[in-house]
Structures are given as C-alpha cells and as structure tokens.
Amino acid sequence: MQSIPLQFDVGPLRIERMAVHPYPDLTRLWVRVQLTPFEKWPHVRLCCLDADGHEVAEMLLVEWRDPYISLTMHLRRPQPGADYVMRAEVARDGELLDVQEYPFKLVFSDVTE
C-alpha cells in the first residue's frame, strides 16, 4: 500500500494579500492577511507605523495555524486622516520568509456595503 503524503506547502510561505479597514471610531483597525498554504506554523508580526515611522500598534502571532488572519488592532494616539503603513512579517524557524507593507489613510470607509 502506497502512502499519500499530506504536504500542504505548495511553494514558499508568503503573504498573498493584506487589507486594513479603520473602524468608525478611528481608534481600531480591522486587519486582514492571507498567507499561502503551509504545513509548519509560522510566526506573524503585524506592526502599524504612523507617517513619521513610529510604531503605534504591534501584534505577534506565535505559531499561527490558519492561512487567514482577521483581527482588530488598537492604535495609540490615532491621527484621523493621516497616512499609516501596516507591516506584516512572516517567519519560521528563525528565518524571515516574507515582509509586506500596506499603506492606508486613517479614514472610515464602510466595507460591508
């Protein structure tokens, strides 16, 4: 009997897409990230930078188990209308595998319509 390998990695682990949607109060962000399929769980670091490059929010997801990430981040000292950048880093076994940046303005836009 031949065994069927249960291999999920179809290529290098990468960030496929990102989106950031500010909540109406502009103090929270709905962050969505999609990773390529993987077998070994990666660490994901999300960091939000203001227009001056200062870190205003950070989250570390240790051994994340799903290729889809959907979470809420809280901003320190939000500046409505200002430019921000969400930076996502994916690492595994001490190796940085991918980094993506998503620029956005801190303005509310209803994404449910």
Secondary structure, 3 states (H helix, E strand, C coil): CCCCCCCCCCCCCCEEEEEEEECCCCCEEEEEEEECCCCCCCEEEEEEECCCCCEEEEEEECCCCCCEEEEEEECCCCCCCCEEEEEEEEEECCEEEEEEEEEEECCCCCCCC
